[in-house]
Amino acid sequence: MARPSLLPFLLLLAAGPAHAAELACRFEAGTITVPAQVAGIAGDYILDTGAAQTALHETKAQAEGIVAIALTGDVSVGGMVVRAAPLKVQDLDVRTWNLPTPAAGVIGADVLRGFVVDVTYAPCRVRLSAPGRAPRFAGRALNLAWDLGRPTVEAAVSDDAHRLSGRFVIATGANAPVRLADDLAQIPGALRPDELYPEGVFLARLPQVEFGGAVGRDVGAGLMKPEGEAVGLLGGAVLAHFRLRFDFPGGKLVVQPIP
């Protein structure tokens, strides 16, 4: 009797649902980008846990013949797929102008929150795991809460006279180390305070940031308009001092300081 071929069996195994994916990323200008596909459009996308909704860059969408400002489409990151995700189309020039490689859009928390997401900055690696499929990860666990669709944890900042603690949005795609709500922070002597917002190009200096059991000193900081209950935002330049696990299904952010 002829020996049966193993090829159909192997193909069936390969066609099963993926439980995890690990991929190389780039950490440039304080921002993580990953190769992904959104609504059939492949490209490099900003991976931003601090963005509530996944978006296509208006320029890229129009080049692909998309004229709508809202649509639904599949999102694939490293073979992990979210079906029929609500997407928006918007001008992302303010987020992408300083990136060496143009970004096709942003992968937001709405797509990521069904996974356990591990982020390592050097070398830059991102791993997405289905709930219950993530490998062991040791570190300090912080309680995650949600504010306007964005994950937040407790952190604190201080200057020589004041200390501000509260819930900060954790944003892997934010290119400023820290931003503070402008109803809680003041920057005396700023000649162009408008340039301290995300659309601007200036940062002030913040004496101290406390996050995940570690303290950072003399950190770049800008302003943001108040949104929800968050007092501010922590971006890539702060987060890069840690290995991170966003256990979204478990409601935890696990941080492992890098010596």
N, C-alpha and C positions, 0 to 999 in steps of 0.2 A: 504494500500500500504506500502511495506517495506521501511524503512528509508534508503536513499542512503548513501553509505560509503563516508567519507571525505578523505579516504586515497589516492585515485588517484589524487584528487585536491591538496592535500598537497605535494605530490610527484612532481607534475608539478611546483608548486611554488619553491620548493627546487632546481629544475633542471634549473631554469632561470639563466641568467648571474649575476655574483657577481659585486657589485658596490664598495665594500670596504672590507678590511680585516685588523684586528688588531691582532698582535701576540706578545708574549713575545720573547725577544732576550737576548743575553748575551753580556756584555761589559767587556772584559777581555784583558789584555795586550794592552790597548788602541784601541782595535778593536771590532766592532760589528759583531756578528754572529747570523744567523737566520736559523731555519729549512726550507728547501726548496727542490725542486726536479728539476733537470736539466737533460734533455735528458733521463728521466726515472730513474735517479740515485738520490735517497733520501739521505740526510745527512745534516750536519751543514755547512753553506756557509757564508763566509765573505760578508757582505753587504757593498759595497764600491762605493760610489758616485764618487770617484776619479779614478775609473778604467773605461777606455773607452769601454771595451768589456768583456762580461761574459765568464768565463773560468772554465774548469774542471781541478782539480789537476791531473797531469799525473799519479801518483801512483794509485789514485782512478779509473781513467778511464781504466787503464790497468787491474786492478782487475776485472772490469766489462766487459772485453773483447773488449774494444775500443782501436784500434791501430792508428787511424787517428789523425792528428794534427789539423784538422779543420772539423767541421760538423755542421749540423743544428738540433735543437731540441726544444721542448717545455720547458718553464721555468715557474714553479709554486711556488709562495710565498704566503702562507696563503690563498690559493684558487684563487688568482688573477693570471691569466695565460697569458703569451705571447707566441704565436704560432710561430714555425719555426724560432727561433732566431739563428743568426749566432754565433757559439761557437768556442772557441779555446781550445786546450789541451796543458798545459804547466807545467813545474816544478815550484811548488809554495812553495817549502821548505823554501825559505827565508822569506815568509810571514806567515808561519804557525808553525815554529819550536817552538815558545814560547807560543803557545796556549795550554791550558789544554786539550781541546778536538780537535782531528784532524779535519781540515776543508776539505770538499770535493771539494771546488772550491770557486769562487768569483762571486757574482751577481753584475754586473756592471751598469754603467749609461745607456748603450744602452737598457737594459730591463726596467730600472726604469723611463726613461724620459717620458713615456706616462702617468705617474701617478702623483698624489700629494702625497708626501711621508713625513709623520710626524715622527720625531725621538725624543724620550725622553730617557735619559741615566740612570736615577735613579728614580724609577725602570726602567729597560731597556724595552722599548716598541717601536714597529714600526707599523705604520698604512699606508696602501696603499689605496688610494681612486681614483676612476675614476674621470676625469675632471667634475667639477660641483657637485660632491657628497661629498666633504670634509666638515667637520664641521668648525665652525668659529674658527679662530686662530688669536689672537692679538699679535702684535709685530712690530719690525722695519723691513721694507721691503728693501732688497738690490737687485739691478739689477743683474740677472744672465746672463752671457755670456758663450759661448762654445769655448773651445780651445782643438783641437785634440780629440774631443768627450768627454771632461771632463768639468764639470761646474766650473766656476770661479766667484769670487766676489772681490771687492776692499777691501784691508786690508793694514796694514803697520807694519813694525818692525823697531826697532832702538836700537843702542848701545849708548855709552856715547858721540859719536862724529858724528854719521851719522844716517839718517833716510831713509828707503827704502819703497816706497809705490808702489802699482800696483795690478795686478790681481793674486789672489792666487787660486789654485785648492782646492776645499772643498771636503775632502776625509774622509768619515766615516770609511773607512777600513785601513787607514794609522796608523801604530803603533807609529810613531814619532809625537810629538806635532807640530813641525814646521820643514820643510825642505826648504832650499833656493838654488836657482840655483847657481852652483859653479863659474859661470862667473860674479856673482854679489856680492858674499860673500867670505870673507876670515876668516880663523881661525888661527891667529898667534900662534905659539908655539905648535901646535898639533903634537904629536910625531908619531901618526899613522893616518894621514888624510884619508886614504882609509877606516878606520873603521867608518867614519862619514857618509858613504853612506848607502843606504838601506840594502846592503849585510853585513854591519858591525854591531858592537855591542855598539859603543860609541855615546854619544851626547855631544855637547858643551852647554853652557848656553847663552841665549839671554836675554838682560836686559828688553826688552819691546815688547809686541805684541798688536796691536790695531785692533779690529775686532768687528763689530756689535754694535759700541757705547760703548764697554767695553775695559778695558786695563788689560792685564795680565803681570806680572813681573817675572823675573828670570825663563824663560821658556826653557825647553830642546829643542835643535835644532840640526839638521844634514844638510847634503848637498845632492843635487841631480844633475844629469846631466840636462842641459837645454833642455826643450821640449816645442816647440811652443812659445807662447807669455807669458806664466805664469812665474812670478818671483819666485814663490815658492808654497808651499803646506801647508795647515792647517789640522792636523789630530785630532784623537779622543780626546786626552787629552786636547786640546783647545776647541773643539766643545762641550765637555761634560759639560761646564759651561753654556750651552744654551739649551732651547728647540728649535727645528728646524722644519721648514716646507720648504721642497723643492717643490715649486710649479713649476714644470718643464713646464707644458703646459702654465702657465702664465708668465714664465720668471722671477720669483722672488724667492729669498731665504728670508724667514721671520724668524727672530731670536728673541727669548724671553729670556733675561738673567735670570739665576736662582739666587735669592738673596743669 
